[in-house]
Amino acid sequence: MSTMTTLTELTGDYVLDPARTRIGFVARHTMATRVRGQFEEFEGRAHLDGDDASKSSARLTIQAKSIQTHNRQRDEQLRGTFLDVDGHPALTFTSTTVRPAGPSGFTVTGDLTMRGVTKPVTVDVELTGAENDPRGDFRVRLTGSTTINRNDWGVNWNAATTIMVSPKVTLEFDVTVIRRS
């Protein structure tokens, strides 16, 4: 952490800074290559309790149509066939428990809703920095990841898809939140 000395100083309510946040994914495609992408539109908030992590919480809403892999044809197929953005415009994550994991880590479990299906997921999160920016806003940076099986949420197209695209997808988070005054 940059200027922090204790986790207690992190306590507060925060909003996601979309300009300094990346929410991405990686999936293996055709046995060897990996497809990387990210979501461009999202919002979120968190309550951090530096004294008692179990009192912390987070909520994230991602606009499914904002998926981007820099391949127009693939992006259209992901939006339509896989994510069904017309019927399910948002993906959401709402934390249910937060536990400390080491000196600057946390295990965050919550409900991930995608395509109308809600399943629990656990994300390992690491605190990577906290400081006042030049404008005086207090920012906290966190990174995390988890691997899910997309089939659990019905994110599939047909039997051939399982051969071409691995059902395992790693979700990656590089997040900056700003404390609200």
Backbone torsions as a table, in degrees:
resi	resn	phi	psi	omega
1	MET	NA	144.8	-172.9
2	SER	-72.1	-66.2	-175.4
3	THR	-113.8	4.9	-176.2
4	MET	-86.1	148.4	175.0
5	THR	-116.0	-25.9	179.6
6	THR	-139.8	154.2	176.1
7	LEU	-65.9	-26.2	179.5
8	THR	-54.6	-35.4	-177.8
9	GLU	-68.0	-12.9	179.5
10	LEU	-82.3	-17.0	-173.8
11	THR	-55.7	129.7	177.6
12	GLY	158.4	-180.0	177.5
13	ASP	-101.4	138.4	-173.5
14	TYR	-131.9	156.4	171.0
15	VAL	-122.4	150.5	-179.6
16	LEU	-69.4	137.3	174.7
17	ASP	-97.8	98.1	-174.7
18	PRO	-64.5	-25.4	-179.8
19	ALA	-72.2	-21.3	-177.9
20	ARG	-120.1	22.9	-178.2
21	THR	-124.3	140.7	173.8
22	ARG	-127.0	127.1	174.7
23	ILE	-118.5	108.9	-172.9
24	GLY	-127.5	-178.9	179.1
25	PHE	-151.8	158.1	176.4
26	VAL	-137.2	131.6	176.5
27	ALA	-136.1	140.8	177.4
28	ARG	-78.4	137.8	-178.1
29	HIS	-128.8	138.1	179.2
30	THR	41.4	55.4	171.0
31	MET	69.8	-32.8	-172.8
32	ALA	-125.7	-41.1	-174.9
33	THR	-80.5	160.9	176.1
34	ARG	-120.2	137.6	174.7
35	VAL	-100.1	126.1	177.3
36	ARG	-113.4	143.2	177.7
37	GLY	-156.4	-178.6	178.3
38	GLN	-155.1	169.9	174.8
39	PHE	-105.8	138.0	-175.3
40	GLU	-97.1	-21.5	-176.4
41	GLU	-124.7	122.3	-179.4
42	PHE	-162.8	164.2	174.5
43	GLU	-148.8	155.9	-179.5
44	GLY	-166.0	168.9	177.8
45	ARG	-148.7	160.3	179.5
46	ALA	-150.5	153.2	167.8
47	HIS	-118.1	121.4	177.7
48	LEU	-106.8	132.7	175.5
49	ASP	-120.6	103.7	-176.3
50	GLY	-68.1	-21.8	179.5
51	ASP	-88.1	-30.3	-176.9
52	ASP	-144.4	94.4	-176.4
53	ALA	-55.0	-29.8	-178.5
54	SER	-64.4	-15.6	177.4
55	LYS	-92.6	2.5	177.9
56	SER	-84.2	157.7	179.4
57	SER	-155.5	161.7	178.6
58	ALA	-150.6	150.6	175.0
59	ARG	-142.4	135.1	-178.2
60	LEU	-133.9	134.4	174.6
61	THR	-123.8	125.0	-178.3
62	ILE	-115.9	132.1	175.4
63	GLN	-80.7	114.3	-174.9
64	ALA	-59.5	-34.9	-178.1
65	LYS	-65.2	-13.9	-176.2
66	SER	-87.3	7.9	179.5
67	ILE	-61.3	139.8	-174.5
68	GLN	-145.6	120.4	174.6
69	THR	-119.5	1.9	-178.1
70	HIS	67.7	29.1	172.4
71	ASN	-138.2	105.0	-172.1
72	ARG	-54.7	-46.3	-178.5
73	GLN	-63.0	-45.0	179.4
74	ARG	-64.7	-42.2	-179.9
75	ASP	-61.7	-41.3	178.0
76	GLU	-64.1	-39.8	178.4
77	GLN	-67.8	-39.9	177.6
78	LEU	-62.9	-43.1	-179.4
79	ARG	-66.0	-42.6	-174.6
80	GLY	-85.5	-68.8	-171.8
81	THR	-71.2	-42.6	-174.9
82	PHE	-83.7	-54.2	-174.3
83	LEU	-93.3	-15.9	-179.2
84	ASP	47.8	62.0	-174.8
85	VAL	-64.7	-24.1	177.7
86	ASP	-68.9	-40.8	180.0
87	GLY	-87.4	-23.3	-176.3
88	HIS	-140.1	78.9	-172.2
89	PRO	-69.4	-18.0	-176.1
90	ALA	-130.7	149.1	168.1
91	LEU	-107.3	138.0	180.0
92	THR	-130.7	150.3	172.3
93	PHE	-132.0	127.9	176.4
94	THR	-128.1	120.6	-177.9
95	SER	-67.4	148.4	174.8
96	THR	-117.2	-30.8	175.5
97	THR	-146.7	147.7	174.3
98	VAL	-131.4	128.7	179.3
99	ARG	-128.8	143.0	175.2
100	PRO	-67.1	148.7	178.2
101	ALA	-143.3	86.3	-178.1
102	GLY	86.4	-173.5	-173.8
103	PRO	-68.4	-28.8	-178.8
104	SER	-138.2	21.3	-179.4
105	GLY	-115.4	162.0	179.2
106	PHE	-143.9	148.4	171.5
107	THR	-108.8	115.8	-176.7
108	VAL	-111.4	118.7	176.3
109	THR	-108.6	141.7	179.8
110	GLY	-165.9	-176.6	-178.3
111	ASP	-100.3	120.8	175.3
112	LEU	-102.0	123.6	178.4
113	THR	-112.3	125.6	-179.5
114	MET	-145.9	133.0	-178.7
115	ARG	54.7	32.3	177.7
116	GLY	79.9	4.6	-179.6
117	VAL	-110.0	131.8	179.2
118	THR	-113.4	127.0	179.1
119	LYS	-137.7	150.7	176.5
120	PRO	-76.6	143.2	173.2
121	VAL	-137.5	155.4	177.2
122	THR	-121.6	130.6	-178.4
123	VAL	-116.9	128.5	173.0
124	ASP	-86.9	122.7	-174.0
125	VAL	-120.1	138.8	178.5
126	GLU	-122.2	128.9	175.0
127	LEU	-75.5	120.6	-176.4
128	THR	-110.4	-11.6	178.6
129	GLY	179.3	157.3	176.3
130	ALA	-157.3	129.6	-178.4
131	GLU	-168.3	164.7	171.0
132	ASN	-84.7	132.7	178.0
133	ASP	-84.3	175.6	-177.9
134	PRO	-59.8	-22.6	178.2
135	ARG	-87.4	-2.6	179.3
136	GLY	93.3	-0.1	176.9
137	ASP	-77.2	139.7	177.9
138	PHE	-91.2	122.6	-176.3
139	ARG	-118.6	143.2	175.2
140	VAL	-123.5	133.9	178.9
141	ARG	-111.5	136.0	-179.0
142	LEU	-137.3	147.7	172.2
143	THR	-126.4	153.1	178.6
144	GLY	-167.6	166.4	176.7
145	SER	-158.4	160.2	174.3
146	THR	-155.4	153.7	177.0
147	THR	-112.2	130.1	179.7
148	ILE	-120.2	164.2	171.2
149	ASN	-102.9	108.8	-174.9
150	ARG	-58.9	-26.3	179.5
151	ASN	-63.9	-26.9	178.2
152	ASP	-61.5	-23.0	179.6
153	TRP	-106.9	9.1	-179.5
154	GLY	72.5	21.5	178.3
155	VAL	-88.0	85.1	-176.3
156	ASN	-154.6	163.1	-179.8
157	TRP	-118.3	-59.1	178.5
158	ASN	-156.4	-179.6	-176.6
159	ALA	-60.6	-34.8	-179.8
160	ALA	-66.8	-27.3	179.6
161	THR	-59.9	-38.6	-179.5
162	THR	-62.0	-33.5	178.4
163	ILE	-74.9	-40.8	-174.8
164	MET	-80.0	-37.2	-175.8
165	VAL	-126.7	125.1	179.2
166	SER	-59.2	142.4	175.6
167	PRO	-71.6	-17.1	179.2
168	LYS	-82.8	125.2	179.0
169	VAL	-127.4	128.7	176.5
170	THR	-93.7	123.8	175.8
171	LEU	-95.3	132.3	-176.9
172	GLU	-121.8	136.9	-178.4
173	PHE	-127.1	126.3	171.4
174	ASP	-127.4	99.4	-163.5
175	VAL	-117.9	139.2	168.7
176	THR	-121.2	130.1	176.1
177	VAL	-119.5	149.9	-179.5
178	ILE	-115.3	130.5	179.4
179	ARG	-71.4	133.3	176.5
180	ARG	-81.0	144.2	-179.8
181	SER	-75.3	NA	NA
